[in-house]
Structures are given as C-alpha cells and as structure tokens.
Amino acid sequence: MLSRITWETRPLRHRPAERGFKLSLPMSVEGPDPEGTFFHEDTMLAFMSHQGAVFPLWSPVALGSRLKLSIALPPKLGEGRSLTLVVKGTILDIDAAEGDGAAPQVAIRLESRYIIQGDAA
C-alpha cells in the first residue's frame, strides 16, 4: 500500500548534482494515484539523465509508485519519423510547486529498460 506524506512530515532530501540535460520535450505520464486509480497526464520533461527524470505533474502521486513516461523525441533524431521514448521509473521525490499556478515537480529513478517507438509511416 502506498503511503501519503504531507509536506510537514516529508523528510528533506538532498539530491546531488547529476549529469544530465535540461530538456523541454512534450511527454505523457501514466500510473496510479495514491488511491490506486490509473491516470494519464500530458506534461513537459524538465530534466533527464541516464538515471532519472524531473517533470511537473498536476496529478497526485505517492512516493515509491511506478510511472510510465512516453517522451516525444526531437524530429531531427528520427530523420523525418516521429519517435517516442517509452521508459518506466519509480518516484523518488516530489517537490512543492514553485510559484502560483505551477505544478509540483516529480523526480523519478528510471529503469534501465526502454523502448523507442516509431510512427507507422
């Protein structure tokens, strides 16, 4: 069972600087909310490395839950084809939204397995 953590009881986590890329790529996120109900949300990737990713997410999620990310790769990588990187990961941290109208930032540890899907063209 996934536990709920309030901001007051949440342990502070120090994430060490990690080599990666600040990216702004469209993506979709799928997974369970804290009650176990499946959700699907479109958002934008903010940061990605070989180990993890960070992105804003409006849907409530719990630490330790597993999410599926579908990230639209830049057109130049596909040489005219639309490519999507599909990878799963586990939520490590959720940072409070910075400023009014901003979504909380979710940090996940990525699994080593991934799929790159191409369009049917």
N, C-alpha and C positions, 0 to 999 in steps of 0.2 A: 504494500500500500504506500502511495506517495504521501509525504507529509507536507503540510502547509507551514510556511515560515513567514513570519511578519517581519517588517523592516526593523522593528525594535529588537527582535531576538536573533536576527540574522548575523552570523559571525562575519566579521570583516575579513575579506580575502585580499591578499596581495598577489596580483598576477604579475609575474616577472615579464620584462620586455621580451618579446618573442619576435623572431624574424618572420616577416610576412609582408602582405601587401594591403594597403588601404585601397579598397575597391568599391565602386558603386555600380553593382550589377543587379538587374532585376532577378528576383528569385521567389519561389513559393516554399512554404513550410507546412508540413503535415505532422500531426501527432496527437497525443492525448492531452486534455486539460487536466487540472488536479482531480476532477471527479471521474476521469477516465473517458469522457466524451471526446470523440475524434473531432479535430478542427483542421481547416485549411485556410491559410492566410498568405496573401501576396505582400512582399516587402522588398527591401533593398539590402544587399550584402554591404557591410561596412568594412570588415577586415577579414582576411583569410591567410592561413599559413598551412603547412603540411600537417599540423596537429590540431588546429582549431579554427573556429569562425566566430564572428561577432556580428549581430544584426539587431535592428529594432523589431519588437513584436508586441502587438496590442493584445493578442490572446493570452489569457492567464495560463501559465505553465508552472510545473513544480521542479525543483532541483532533482537531478537524477533521472528524469524522464528522457525518453529517446525520441528524437525528431528526425524526419526525413527532409532534406533540402534538395530542391531542384533549381540549379543556378544556370541562367541563360549566359552562355559564353559569348565573348565579343565576336562579331561577324568575321573579322579577319582570321580568326583561328580556324574557322570552318571552310575557308576558301569558297564562299558562296552558299554553304549549307548552314542551317541553324543547328547549333549543338547545345546540349544541355548536360551539365554535370550533375549527377544524382549521387548523393552521399548521405549517410546517416551518422548521427552523433548523439552524445549524452550531455545534458545540460549540467554545466559546472557552476555557473553563477548567473544571477540576474541583478543588474544594476538599475537603480531607480532612474526614472526619466529625468533628463536634464533640461529644465525649462518647461514652460506651459505648452501644451499641445504636442509634446514629444513622447514617443513610446519608450518603455523600458528596454534596455539593451540586454540581450541574451548572449551568453558565451557558452559555446559547446566544444567538447573534445570530439574530433572526427574519428571515425573508424578508418582503418587502412584500406578497406574495400570500397570501390566506387565504380560507377558506370558512366560512360559518355554516350548519350543517345543523340542520333542524328535525325533530321526530318526525313520524310518519306520521298522527297524529291530526288 
